[in-house]
Amino acid sequence: MAHIAAPDLDRAKEYALGRLAGDLPPGMAYHDLHHTRDQVLPAVEMLCRDLKISEEQQLLITTAALFHDMGFIRQYTENEQIGADMAASVLPDFGYGPAEINAVQKIILATRMPQQPASLAEQILCDADLVSLGQDIFFETSLMLRRETTTFLKPVPLLLWFEEQSAFLSGHTYFTTAACKRFNAGKENNLAQLQAVLNRTPDSKAPHDDPNSSLEQAEYLALLSRLQKAPSWSMQRLRIFFEQRNKRLWQHYPNLYLLTGKAALQQSEPLLAYDIFSTGIKIFGDDLHLDRLAPEAAEIAIELIRSQAVALARSGAPSSAEHLLQKLVRQNVRDSETMGLLGRVYKDMAFARPEKKAYYLRLAFTIYFRTYGQAARMHDQEGAYYNGINAATLAFLSGDRAQAKKIAEEVEQLCLALRQQDEEADTSLWFHATLGEAALLQGNLDRAGDYYELACRKAKQDDITALVSIVKQARLIIAHDKITSNVKRAPSCMLPSVIVFSGHMIDTANRTEARFPMARQDEIRQKIQLEIKRLRGGIGYAAAAAGSDILFLESLLESGGKIHIVLPVDIKNFKEQSVQPAGCDWESRFDRVLEKAESLTILDTFNPRNFENSLEFTNMYLFGMARIRAEQMETTLRPLAVLQVNDNGGRGGTAGMVRLWQGQRVEYSLISLQGGGKISSSSPLSLAPAPAACSCFEKAEHHTSLPMLFADVKGYSRLSEDEAVCFSGRFLARVAGILQQFKKQILAKRTAGDGLFLVFHDLQSAIQVARKLQKMIRTHNWQLDDLPTNLQMRISLDAGPCYSYIDPVMDKLEFCGNYVVRAARMEPITPPGHIYASDTFVALCRAEGLGQGAFNYAGRVVLPKGYGTLAVFHVTL
């Protein structure tokens, strides 16, 4: 095949990752898709950046990384040559020439053990291939490799395995200076932990000693030490830790499930937490009988079920949480913690079901009040004040002010007495919040303010979830009592604001008219710092372009805040467009803020034809996600911009973001780069000319974002032939009746069996159709249509950039693109009977002021076919 002008790395990557995802044999626990995609490739990019490798060389190293484990598809040992040959056979199809293919093969072959790389490129891939030696995930990946070795070679006793790993770590040396700098300290720490495990293991030759049992206990102690840091891990890190666990070890120590799941809850990931708790509880059997368990095992089982209930409640399923807790109650588990959780679930159900609010409030009060009395009689002071203050609040919300005041007075006296007995109580955030709530219920606003201020002082940086809960409760009381005056220093003092930021890039060398010259960097930094302090910013959402964006992110981090970064395109192309042209040290500063970000979201693939559309999409997503976060926390959203106020930038620039804020009539703050002038309606960005469109692009239309709906019916494949015929005629006819009501708003529709795909003109219509479909399937008597009564539909909503074209086969409008594929991946992981919406869909809704209160965060889910993870929301009916 003729050599194309430039290798197409994106297509080569799609091919290689697809083969690794679908063709590796079962049992590849270590050398799998995750190893290449999530470990080796990021390490290659990092090392190339540190070593300032040319773009051409980086392309070759990255290609070699993609194919370096491809040989495992055919055989386990001596597979490097096979991988190199497989690369040589397909790379010509992606525009690679003979010289490039030869270089890629040499780099792949350098990864043979023992590694002996000859060139810097080979050294980089060798170091990246063993990056886990210097990372926190070493123990998990080591056990994954042991499992894989057992499957494909021979079983290795755990003691011998750890001894071999210790010897390997001791003798290993990274080749590049960059890898040594980044990973040597972590490798030494891992070696020290490994040797500590071995040192705690008795001599395997000692009589009557089981070395494996002793080693498992030592490994367990090492895991306990590592789990202390688990709340700070990323969700992906937690998921890997859980999925690649030593199942035999965790079977013996089920509290590992408990600790790992609680770490996921602390990171506001209830879906992952629920999976972990559910797996742990299975250890005790399907039909759990607590009275048949040893006391320690029963205690862990109870706590796992309680934690399951918390995860369900936080993911918007209080009725399921209630079912779990009632299972405990029926087995006489009626301690203050269990009953307090049950009361909380009924309180959640009261506000989730307005038609039965009074009933559930009374039920919640009864449980809290009885548990309060029981805990007080048993001298369980913490259980007493927790349940007591909730009983007082529910009495207040139910209209019994006298009883609410009486209980609140008792709780306050209980807490004050506890403080005299136990000095540690005075350090608790919840302790002072309880005192504040008790004073509030008694009508003493000044005293409440003093207590809330103490609670605020006791709060740690990771106490955001707790603070949100405390503030919501206080505001509920204030709103119910119609208190118009602010509670002194509470509760507004307790929560930081959420800042969504946009600002001009620093001037590049080729800019003809000064806007943000480098000389003003310190001045603008100081102004940003003052605004963050004035706005009480604690959480920030921004892109990370050179200039204002990075100055804002650096300043918020310096003040102790947390940052969330959203990029329109992948890191490499974003840096080329928005970081590297500024020169100086902006690229290294970009890397540093990325490393410290709480989250990084990449919205689209790079296409220079549509880059302005990507920037506009990013503005809407940033504003929407910041708005969602502020609403979840019930705190203030504070838009902030650094802008030349007479700037006539396009839709995707800072001026476009400010126009978005103006359109939503939200108050914003402005740091002006130049006085005077007004923001005009819209002018195009000055972008580099897009490459000439090929015939395919000439026939397709790009859309900045469109809403999409995918749906199917659970159990369709199990319908009898007669039922399938009825389904095709009667069920789909009812669906068609709903869609007819939205004929003008639906741009395209497609069915296949029970599958339904719709593309909409607007977000509101997508929500309405999803709700009508769900209501229809829930309320209709399907027996009348000769169909099963338990039909359930799962519906997913997504939104994002896509292309429309005329399908030459069907001769009708169709849609394609990455977001269309992603929307299809969402539907299979949506629980039957529910509607899931992606973070993108919800963010765009909130950017347009739609759907407030209609979405409840469910957590992050893993999409099928290696499509990564996605934050999803329940859509309320």
C-alpha positions in Angstrom: 0.0 0.0 0.0 1.3 3.5 -0.8 2.8 5.4 2.1 0.4 8.2 3.3 2.0 11.5 4.2 1.7 11.1 7.9 0.9 8.1 10.2 -2.6 8.1 11.5 -1.9 7.4 15.2 -5.6 7.7 16.2 -6.6 4.9 13.9 -3.7 2.7 14.9 -4.7 3.3 18.6 -8.3 2.4 17.9 -7.2 -0.8 16.2 -4.7 -1.8 18.9 -6.9 -1.1 21.9 -9.8 -2.8 20.2 -7.7 -6.0 19.7 -6.6 -5.9 23.3 -10.1 -5.4 24.5 -11.6 -8.2 22.5 -9.0 -10.8 21.5 -6.8 -11.4 24.6 -7.4 -14.8 26.1 -9.4 -15.1 29.4 -7.2 -15.0 32.4 -5.0 -12.1 31.3 -5.2 -10.3 34.7 -2.1 -8.1 34.2 -1.2 -7.8 30.6 -4.6 -6.6 29.6 -6.2 -3.5 28.0 -5.9 -1.6 31.3 -2.1 -2.2 31.5 -1.6 -0.7 28.0 -4.2 2.0 28.0 -4.2 3.3 31.6 -0.6 2.6 32.7 1.9 2.4 29.8 0.5 5.0 27.5 0.2 7.8 30.2 3.7 6.9 31.4 5.0 7.2 27.9 3.4 10.6 27.5 4.7 11.8 30.8 8.3 10.6 30.2 8.4 12.0 26.7 7.2 15.4 28.0 9.8 15.4 30.8 12.6 14.4 28.4 11.4 16.9 25.7 11.1 14.1 23.1 10.3 15.3 19.6 6.8 14.8 18.3 8.0 12.3 15.6 9.8 10.2 18.2 6.9 10.3 20.6 4.6 9.0 17.9 6.9 6.0 17.3 7.2 5.2 21.1 3.4 5.5 21.5 2.8 3.2 18.6 5.2 0.7 20.1 3.4 0.9 23.4 0.1 0.2 21.8 1.4 -3.0 20.2 4.1 -4.1 22.7 1.7 -6.7 24.4 -0.2 -7.6 21.2 1.6 -10.9 21.0 -0.2 -12.2 24.1 -3.2 -12.7 21.8 -1.3 -15.7 20.3 0.9 -17.0 23.0 2.0 -16.2 26.5 5.8 -16.6 26.4 8.3 -15.2 23.8 5.5 -12.9 22.5 7.5 -9.7 21.8 8.5 -10.8 18.3 4.9 -11.8 17.6 3.7 -8.3 18.7 6.3 -6.7 16.5 5.3 -8.8 13.5 1.6 -8.0 14.1 2.5 -4.3 14.2 4.4 -4.6 10.9 1.5 -6.3 9.2 -1.1 -3.6 10.0 0.7 -0.3 10.4 1.0 0.2 6.6 -2.8 0.5 6.6 -2.5 3.5 9.0 0.1 5.4 6.9 3.4 4.1 8.5 6.3 3.8 6.2 9.1 1.1 6.3 11.5 3.2 8.3 8.8 4.0 10.9 7.7 0.4 11.2 11.2 -0.8 11.6 11.8 1.7 14.5 8.5 0.6 16.1 9.5 -3.0 16.0 12.9 -2.3 17.6 11.2 -0.4 20.4 8.8 -3.3 21.1 11.6 -5.9 21.1 13.5 -3.9 23.7 10.8 -4.8 26.3 12.0 -8.5 26.4 13.1 -9.5 29.8 15.8 -8.9 30.9 15.4 -5.4 29.4 18.4 -4.2 27.4 17.3 -1.0 25.5 19.8 0.5 23.2 18.2 3.9 22.4 16.4 6.6 24.4 13.1 5.6 22.7 13.6 2.0 23.8 14.5 3.1 27.3 11.3 5.2 27.6 9.0 2.2 26.7 10.9 -0.1 29.0 10.5 2.3 31.9 6.8 2.9 31.1 6.2 -0.9 30.9 7.3 -1.2 34.5 5.9 2.0 35.8 3.8 0.2 38.4 7.0 -0.7 40.3 7.1 2.9 41.5 3.4 3.5 42.0 0.9 2.9 44.8 -0.7 0.2 42.7 2.4 -2.1 42.9 0.9 -4.6 45.3 -2.4 -5.0 43.3 -0.6 -5.3 40.0 1.9 -7.8 41.5 -1.0 -10.0 42.6 -2.6 -9.7 39.2 0.6 -10.9 37.6 0.8 -13.8 40.0 -2.8 -14.8 39.1 -1.9 -14.5 35.4 1.3 -16.6 35.9 -0.7 -19.3 37.7 -3.2 -19.4 34.8 -0.7 -19.6 31.9 2.5 -21.1 33.5 2.4 -22.7 36.9 1.1 -21.9 40.4 3.6 -19.9 42.6 3.2 -20.1 46.4 2.5 -16.6 47.8 5.6 -16.6 50.0 7.9 -17.5 47.1 6.1 -15.0 44.9 6.8 -12.1 47.3 10.4 -13.2 47.7 10.9 -13.1 43.9 9.2 -9.7 43.7 11.5 -8.4 46.4 14.5 -9.6 44.6 13.2 -8.1 41.3 12.6 -4.7 42.9 16.0 -4.8 44.6 17.8 -5.4 41.3 15.7 -3.2 39.1 16.9 0.2 37.8 15.0 2.7 35.7 16.9 3.7 32.5 15.8 7.3 32.0 16.5 10.2 34.4 12.9 11.2 34.2 11.7 7.8 35.4 14.3 7.8 38.2 13.1 11.2 39.3 9.4 10.3 39.2 9.4 6.7 40.4 12.5 5.8 42.4 11.1 7.0 45.7 7.8 5.1 45.2 9.7 1.9 44.2 11.9 2.1 47.4 8.7 2.6 49.4 7.1 -0.5 47.8 10.3 -2.5 48.4 10.3 -1.5 52.1 6.6 -2.5 52.4 7.3 -5.8 50.7 10.2 -6.6 52.9 8.2 -5.7 56.0 5.6 -8.2 54.9 8.3 -10.9 54.5 9.9 -9.9 57.8 6.6 -10.5 59.6 6.4 -14.0 58.1 7.8 -16.8 60.3 10.5 -19.1 59.0 8.7 -21.3 56.5 10.8 -24.3 57.6 9.7 -24.0 61.2 7.6 -27.1 62.3 3.8 -26.9 62.6 3.8 -23.5 60.8 1.7 -22.7 57.8 3.8 -20.1 55.8 1.0 -19.2 53.5 -1.4 -18.5 56.4 1.3 -16.3 58.1 2.0 -14.5 54.9 -1.6 -13.8 54.3 -1.9 -12.2 57.7 1.2 -10.1 56.9 -0.3 -9.1 53.6 -3.6 -8.3 55.3 -1.7 -5.9 57.7 0.0 -4.3 54.7 -3.4 -3.8 53.1 -4.8 -2.2 56.2 -1.9 0.3 56.1 -2.6 1.1 52.5 -6.3 1.5 53.0 -5.6 4.4 55.4 -4.9 6.5 52.2 -7.8 5.1 50.2 -10.1 8.1 50.7 -7.6 10.2 48.7 -7.4 7.6 45.8 -9.1 8.3 42.5 -12.3 6.3 41.7 -10.3 4.3 39.0 -7.6 3.5 41.6 -10.3 2.3 44.1 -11.9 0.2 41.4 -8.6 -1.4 40.4 -7.9 -2.1 44.1 -11.2 -3.8 44.5 -11.4 -5.7 41.2 -7.8 -7.1 41.4 -8.1 -8.1 45.1 -6.7 -11.4 46.4 -10.2 -13.1 46.8 -8.9 -15.8 49.1 -7.5 -13.2 51.4 -10.6 -11.0 51.4 -12.7 -14.0 52.0 -10.8 -14.4 55.3 -10.9 -10.7 56.1 -14.3 -9.3 55.0 -13.6 -6.0 56.8 -11.5 -5.2 53.7 -14.7 -4.9 51.8 -16.0 -2.6 54.4 -13.0 -0.3 54.5 -12.8 -0.1 50.7 -16.5 0.6 50.3 -16.4 3.3 52.9 -13.5 5.0 51.0 -15.7 5.0 47.9 -18.5 6.6 49.9 -16.2 9.3 51.1 -15.4 10.1 47.5 -19.2 10.4 46.8 -19.2 7.3 44.6 -22.2 5.3 46.0 -22.6 3.0 43.0 -19.0 1.7 43.3 -19.5 1.5 47.1 -22.6 -0.5 46.7 -20.9 -3.0 44.5 -18.1 -3.5 47.0 -20.4 -3.9 50.0 -22.7 -6.3 48.1 -19.7 -8.5 47.2 -18.5 -8.5 50.8 -21.9 -9.5 52.2 -22.0 -12.5 49.8 -19.3 -14.1 51.9 -21.9 -14.7 54.6 -24.3 -16.6 52.3 -27.4 -15.7 50.4 -29.7 -16.4 53.3 -28.0 -14.4 56.1 -28.7 -15.6 59.6 -26.8 -13.4 62.1 -27.4 -15.8 65.0 -25.4 -18.5 63.3 -22.3 -16.3 62.9 -19.5 -15.7 65.4 -19.8 -12.3 67.1 -17.0 -10.6 65.2 -18.3 -11.9 61.8 -21.9 -10.8 62.7 -20.6 -7.3 63.5 -18.9 -7.0 60.1 -22.0 -8.4 58.3 -24.3 -5.9 60.1 -22.0 -3.0 59.2 -21.8 -4.2 55.5 -25.6 -4.2 55.3 -25.8 -0.8 57.0 -23.2 0.6 54.6 -25.1 -0.9 51.6 -28.2 1.0 52.8 -26.2 4.2 53.0 -24.9 3.7 49.4 -28.5 3.1 48.2 -29.8 6.1 50.0 -27.1 8.3 48.5 -27.7 7.0 45.0 -31.4 8.0 45.2 -32.9 4.6 46.1 -34.3 5.1 49.7 -37.0 2.4 49.4 -34.3 -0.2 48.6 -32.2 1.1 51.5 -35.3 0.7 53.8 -35.7 -3.0 52.6 -32.1 -3.8 53.6 -32.4 -2.1 57.1 -35.7 -3.9 57.8 -33.9 -7.2 57.2 -31.6 -6.2 60.1 -34.5 -5.1 62.2 -36.3 -8.5 61.7 -33.2 -10.2 63.1 -33.4 -8.0 66.2 -30.6 -5.5 65.2 -32.1 -2.4 66.7 -29.0 -0.5 67.9 -29.0 3.3 67.7 -26.9 3.4 64.4 -29.2 1.0 62.5 -32.4 2.7 63.7 -31.0 6.1 63.1 -30.2 5.1 59.5 -33.8 3.8 59.1 -35.1 7.1 60.4 -32.9 8.9 57.9 -34.2 6.8 55.1 -37.9 7.5 56.0 -37.0 11.2 56.1 -35.5 11.0 52.6 -38.7 9.2 51.4 -40.8 12.0 52.9 -39.1 14.5 50.7 -38.9 12.2 47.7 -42.7 11.4 47.8 -44.6 14.7 48.5 -48.0 12.8 48.4 -46.9 10.8 51.5 -44.7 13.3 53.2 -46.7 13.6 56.4 -46.8 9.8 56.8 -43.1 9.3 56.3 -42.2 12.3 58.6 -44.3 10.7 61.4 -42.7 7.3 60.8 -39.2 8.9 60.8 -40.0 10.9 64.0 -41.3 7.8 65.8 -38.1 5.8 65.0 -35.8 8.7 66.0 -37.6 9.4 69.2 -37.8 5.8 70.4 -34.1 5.3 69.5 -33.2 8.5 71.3 -34.8 7.2 74.5 -33.3 3.8 74.2 -29.8 5.2 73.6 -30.1 7.6 76.6 -31.2 4.7 78.9 -28.2 2.6 77.7 -25.8 5.6 78.2 -25.0 5.6 74.5 -24.5 9.4 74.4 -23.4 9.7 70.8 -26.4 7.6 69.6 -28.7 9.6 71.9 -27.7 13.1 70.7 -27.7 12.0 67.0 -31.2 10.5 67.2 -32.4 13.1 69.6 -31.6 16.1 67.4 -33.2 14.4 64.4 -36.3 13.6 66.5 -36.5 17.3 67.6 -36.1 18.5 64.0 -38.8 16.2 62.7 -41.2 17.3 65.5 -40.5 20.8 64.4 -41.2 20.1 60.7 -44.4 18.3 61.7 -45.7 21.3 63.6 -45.1 20.3 67.2 -43.0 23.2 68.2 -43.3 22.5 72.0 -42.0 19.0 71.7 -39.3 20.0 69.3 -38.0 22.7 71.8 -38.2 20.2 74.8 -36.1 17.6 73.0 -33.7 20.2 71.7 -33.1 21.5 75.2 -32.4 17.9 76.4 -30.0 17.2 73.6 -28.1 20.5 74.2 -27.7 19.6 77.9 -26.7 16.1 77.0 -24.0 17.4 74.7 -22.7 19.9 77.2 -22.5 17.2 79.9 -20.7 14.9 77.4 -18.1 17.7 76.7 -17.3 17.8 80.4 -16.8 14.1 80.5 -14.9 13.6 77.2 -12.5 16.2 75.8 -12.5 14.5 72.4 -16.2 15.3 71.9 -15.2 18.9 71.6 -13.1 18.2 68.5 -16.0 16.7 66.5 -17.7 18.6 63.7 -20.9 16.8 64.2 -20.9 17.5 68.0 -20.9 21.3 67.5 -23.3 21.1 64.6 -25.8 19.2 66.9 -25.4 22.0 69.4 -26.1 24.6 66.7 -29.2 22.8 65.5 -30.5 22.4 69.1 -30.1 26.1 69.7 -31.7 26.9 66.3 -34.8 24.8 67.3 -35.0 26.7 70.6 -35.1 29.9 68.7 -31.8 31.2 70.0 -30.1 32.4 66.8 -27.1 34.0 68.3 -26.2 30.9 70.3 -26.8 28.8 67.2 -24.4 31.0 65.3 -21.7 30.5 67.9 -22.0 26.7 67.8 -22.1 26.6 64.0 -19.0 28.8 63.9 -17.2 26.3 66.1 -18.3 23.5 63.8 -16.9 25.4 60.9 -13.5 25.7 62.7 -13.5 21.9 63.4 -14.2 21.1 59.7 -11.4 19.6 57.7 -10.8 20.0 54.0 -12.4 16.6 53.3 -15.5 17.4 55.3 -17.5 18.9 52.4 -20.1 16.2 52.4 -20.7 16.5 56.1 -20.9 20.3 55.9 -23.4 20.1 53.1 -25.6 17.8 55.2 -25.4 20.1 58.2 -26.2 23.2 56.2 -29.1 21.6 54.5 -30.6 20.6 57.8 -30.2 24.1 59.2 -31.6 25.8 56.1 -34.6 23.4 56.2 -35.4 24.6 59.7 -34.9 28.2 58.9 -37.1 27.9 55.8 -39.8 26.1 57.6 -39.9 28.7 60.3 -39.8 31.5 57.7 -36.9 33.1 59.6 -36.0 36.1 57.5 -33.0 37.3 59.5 -29.7 35.4 58.9 -28.5 33.2 61.6 -25.4 34.8 63.0 -22.4 33.4 61.2 -24.4 30.3 60.2 -24.9 28.4 58.2 -23.5 30.4 55.3 -20.1 30.6 56.9 -19.7 26.8 56.7 -19.6 26.2 52.9 -17.2 27.6 50.4 -18.5 28.9 47.1 -18.1 27.2 43.8 -16.3 29.4 41.2 -16.6 28.8 37.5 -13.8 30.6 35.8 -13.0 31.8 32.3 -10.2 34.1 31.2 -8.0 35.3 28.3 -4.9 33.4 27.4 -1.5 35.1 27.8 -0.4 37.0 24.6 1.6 34.8 22.3 4.6 36.1 20.3 2.5 36.4 17.1 -0.3 38.5 18.6 -0.4 41.9 16.8 -2.4 43.8 19.5 -1.6 43.5 23.2 -4.5 42.1 25.3 -2.8 40.2 28.2 0.9 40.7 28.0 3.3 38.6 30.0 4.3 41.7 32.0 0.9 41.8 33.7 0.9 38.2 34.9 1.7 39.1 38.6 -0.8 41.9 38.6 -3.6 39.6 37.4 -2.6 36.8 39.7 -2.9 39.1 42.7 -6.4 40.3 41.5 -7.5 36.7 41.1 -6.3 35.8 44.6 -8.2 38.7 46.0 -11.3 37.7 44.2 -11.0 34.1 45.4 -10.8 35.4 49.0 -13.6 37.8 48.6 -15.9 35.2 47.0 -14.9 32.6 49.6 -14.0 30.2 46.8 -13.2 26.7 47.7 -14.1 24.7 44.6 -13.2 25.8 41.1 -14.1 24.7 37.6 -12.0 25.9 34.6 -10.1 24.9 31.6 -6.3 25.1 31.8 -5.1 27.3 29.0 -1.9 29.3 29.4 -2.7 32.6 31.1 -5.7 33.4 33.2 -6.9 29.8 33.5 -3.7 28.4 35.0 -3.3 31.5 37.2 -6.7 30.8 38.6 -6.1 27.1 39.2 -2.7 27.8 40.9 -4.3 30.5 43.1 -7.2 28.3 44.2 -4.8 25.5 45.0 -2.6 27.8 47.1 -5.7 28.9 49.1 -6.5 25.2 50.0 -9.3 24.8 47.4 -10.0 22.0 45.1 -10.0 22.3 41.3 -11.9 20.5 38.5 -10.4 20.9 35.0 -12.4 20.5 31.8 -10.6 20.4 28.4 -12.3 20.6 25.1 -10.0 18.0 23.5 -7.3 15.6 24.5 -4.3 16.8 26.4 -1.8 16.6 23.6 -3.9 18.7 21.1 -5.1 21.1 23.8 -1.5 21.8 24.8 -0.6 22.4 21.1 -3.5 24.8 20.7 -3.7 26.6 24.1 -0.5 26.1 26.2 2.7 25.6 24.2 2.3 28.8 22.0 2.7 30.9 25.2 6.2 29.5 25.7 8.1 30.0 29.0 7.2 27.5 31.7 3.4 27.3 30.9 3.6 23.7 29.9 5.2 22.5 33.1 2.7 24.6 35.1 -0.2 23.0 33.1 1.2 19.6 34.0 1.4 20.5 37.7 -2.2 21.7 38.0 -3.4 18.6 36.1 -1.6 16.4 38.6 -3.4 18.2 41.5 -6.9 18.3 40.0 -9.7 16.5 41.7 -11.1 15.6 38.3 -10.1 16.0 34.6 -12.8 15.8 32.0 -11.9 15.6 28.3 -15.1 16.4 26.2 -14.2 15.7 22.6 -11.7 14.5 20.0 -9.7 17.1 18.3 -10.9 18.3 14.9 -9.5 21.7 13.7 -12.7 22.1 11.6 -14.8 22.2 14.7 -12.5 23.6 17.3 -14.6 26.7 18.0 -17.6 24.5 18.5 -15.6 22.4 21.0 -14.7 25.5 22.9 -18.4 26.6 23.0 -19.4 23.1 24.2 -16.7 23.4 26.9 -18.1 26.7 28.1 -21.6 25.3 28.5 -20.3 22.1 30.2 -18.1 24.1 32.6 -21.0 26.4 33.6 -23.5 23.6 33.9 -21.2 21.3 36.0 -20.3 24.2 38.4 -24.0 25.0 38.7 -24.8 21.4 39.5 -22.0 21.3 42.2 -23.2 24.5 43.8 -26.8 23.2 43.8 -25.8 19.8 45.3 -23.9 21.7 48.1 -26.6 24.3 48.4 -23.9 26.9 48.2 -23.3 29.9 46.0 -22.2 29.8 42.4 -19.7 32.6 41.7 -18.8 33.1 38.0 -15.5 34.9 37.6 -13.8 36.1 34.4 -10.6 37.9 33.4 -11.7 39.8 30.3 -10.8 42.7 28.0 -14.3 44.1 28.2 -14.5 45.4 24.7 -13.4 42.0 23.4 -15.4 40.6 20.5 -14.4 37.0 20.9 -16.4 34.1 19.5 -18.8 31.7 21.1 -16.1 29.6 22.7 -14.0 32.4 24.2 -14.2 34.3 27.5 -16.6 36.8 26.0 -18.8 33.9 24.9 -18.8 32.5 28.5 -19.8 35.9 29.9 -22.6 36.2 27.4 -23.8 32.7 28.6 -23.9 34.0 32.2 -25.7 37.1 31.1 -28.3 35.1 29.2 -28.9 33.1 32.4 -29.0 36.3 34.4 -26.5 35.1 37.0 -24.4 37.6 38.9 -20.7 37.4 37.9 -17.4 39.1 38.8 -15.1 40.6 36.3 -11.4 41.4 36.4 -10.9 43.8 33.5 -7.8 43.8 31.4 -8.9 47.1 29.9 -11.6 49.7 30.9 -14.6 50.7 29.0 -16.6 49.0 26.2 -19.3 46.4 26.1 -19.4 42.7 25.1 -20.8 42.4 21.6 -23.2 39.7 20.6 -20.8 37.4 18.8 -17.8 37.5 16.6 -15.8 34.5 15.3 -12.5 33.5 16.9 -9.3 34.1 14.9 -8.4 30.5 14.4 -5.9 28.9 12.0 -7.6 27.9 8.8 -9.1 24.5 8.9 -7.8 21.8 6.5 -9.7 21.3 3.4 -12.7 19.1 3.9 -12.8 15.7 2.3 -15.9 14.6 0.4 -17.3 12.8 3.5 -17.2 16.0 5.6 -18.8 18.0 2.8 -21.8 15.7 3.0 -22.1 15.8 6.8 -23.1 18.6 9.2 -21.4 19.1 12.5 -23.6 19.9 15.6 -22.0 21.5 18.7 -24.3 19.4 20.8 -27.6 17.5 20.4 -29.6 15.4 23.0 -29.9 11.7 22.4 -32.0 8.9 24.0 -31.4 5.2 23.9 -33.8 2.7 25.4 -34.6 -1.0 25.5 -37.0 -3.4 27.4 -35.7 -5.8 30.0 -36.6 -9.4 29.1 -37.3 -8.8 25.5 -35.1 -11.7 24.4 -37.1 -14.1 26.6 -40.5 -13.3 25.0 -42.2 -16.1 23.3 -42.8 -15.8 19.5 -46.4 -14.8 20.0 -45.4 -12.2 22.6 -42.7 -10.8 20.3 -45.4 -10.3 17.6 -47.6 -8.5 20.0 -44.7 -6.4 21.2 -43.8 -5.3 17.7 -47.4 -4.3 17.0 -48.9 -3.1 20.3 -46.0 -2.0 22.4 -44.2 -0.1 19.6 -47.6 1.5 18.7 -47.8 3.0 22.1 -44.2 4.3 21.8 -45.1 5.8 18.4 -48.1 7.6 20.0 -45.8 9.3 22.5 -43.3 10.2 19.8 -46.0 11.7 17.6 -46.5 14.4 20.3 -42.9 15.5 19.7 -42.8 15.2 16.0 -41.2 18.6 15.5 -38.6 18.2 18.2 -37.3 14.7 17.1 -34.7 15.0 14.4 -34.1 11.3 13.9 -35.5 8.0 15.2 -34.5 4.4 14.8 -35.8 1.1 16.2 -34.3 -2.4 16.2 -36.3 -5.1 18.1 -36.8 -3.5 21.5 -34.1 -0.9 20.9 -35.0 2.7 20.5 -32.7 5.6 19.4 -33.8 9.2 19.2 -32.0 12.5 18.5 -33.7 15.7 19.6 -33.6 19.3 18.7 -33.7 20.4 22.4 -33.0 19.0 25.9 -36.4 19.6 27.4 -38.1 17.4 24.8 -35.7 14.6 25.5 -36.5 14.7 29.2 -40.3 14.8 28.5 -40.2 11.8 26.2 -38.1 9.8 28.6 -40.5 10.5 31.4 -43.6 9.7 29.3 -42.1 6.4 28.1 -41.3 5.4 31.7 -44.7 6.4 32.9 -46.4 4.5 30.1 -44.6 1.3 30.8 -45.2 1.5 34.5 -48.9 2.3 34.5 -50.3 0.4 31.5 -51.8 -3.1 32.1 -49.8 -5.1 29.6 -51.9 -8.2 30.0 -54.4 -6.4 27.9 -51.9 -6.4 25.1 -51.0 -10.1 25.7 -47.6 -9.2 27.1 -45.9 -9.9 30.4 -47.0 -7.7 33.3 -43.4 -7.1 34.5 -42.1 -5.2 31.5 -39.5 -2.6 32.4 -37.7 -0.2 30.3 -34.2 1.2 30.8 -33.6 4.7 29.3 -30.4 6.6 29.0 -30.0 10.3 28.0 -26.8 11.8 26.7 -25.8 15.0 24.8 -22.8 16.1 22.9 -21.2 16.9 19.5 -22.2 14.7 16.6 -22.5 14.7 12.8 -25.7 14.3 10.7 -25.8 12.8 7.3 -28.3 11.2 4.8 -28.0 7.4 5.2 -27.6 6.3 1.5 -29.2 2.9 2.3 -32.3 4.1 4.2 -32.4 7.5 2.5 -33.1 9.4 5.7 -31.3 11.6 8.2 -28.9 9.7 10.5 -26.3 10.7 13.2 -22.9 9.5 14.1 -19.9 10.4 16.2 -18.2 9.5 19.5 -21.1 10.8 21.6 -23.6 8.7 19.6 -21.5 5.6 20.4 -21.2 6.7 24.1 -24.9 7.1 24.4 -25.4 3.6 23.2 -22.9 2.3 25.8 -24.9 4.0 28.6 -28.1 2.1 28.0 -27.0 -1.4 28.9 -25.7 -0.2 32.4 -28.9 1.7 33.2 -31.0 -0.2 35.8 -34.3 -1.5 34.5 -37.1 0.9 35.5 -34.8 3.9 35.7 -33.7 6.8 33.5 -30.0 7.6 33.6 -28.6 10.9 32.2 -24.9 11.6 31.6 -23.1 14.4 33.3 -22.9 16.1 29.9 -26.7 16.0 29.4 -27.3 17.3 32.9 -24.6 20.0 32.6 -26.1 21.3 29.4 -29.6 21.3 31.0 -28.3 23.4 33.9 -26.3 25.7 31.7 -29.7 26.5 30.0 -31.5 26.8 33.3 -33.4 23.5 32.8 -34.2 20.6 35.1 -33.4 22.1 38.5 -34.2 19.3 41.0 -34.8 16.8 38.3 -31.5 15.0 38.6 -29.9 13.1 41.5 -26.3 12.1 41.2 -25.9 8.3 41.2 -22.1 8.0 40.8 -19.6 6.8 38.2 -20.3 3.7 36.2 -18.1 1.6 34.0 -19.2 1.6 30.3 -19.0 -1.7 28.4 -16.4 -2.5 25.7 -13.6 -0.5 27.4 -15.3 2.8 26.9 -14.1 4.1 30.3 -16.2 5.5 33.1 -19.0 8.1 33.2 -20.7 10.1 35.8 -24.5 9.5 35.7 -27.6 11.0 37.3 -31.0 9.5 38.1 -33.8 11.4 36.3 -36.8 11.9 38.6 -40.2 11.2 37.3 
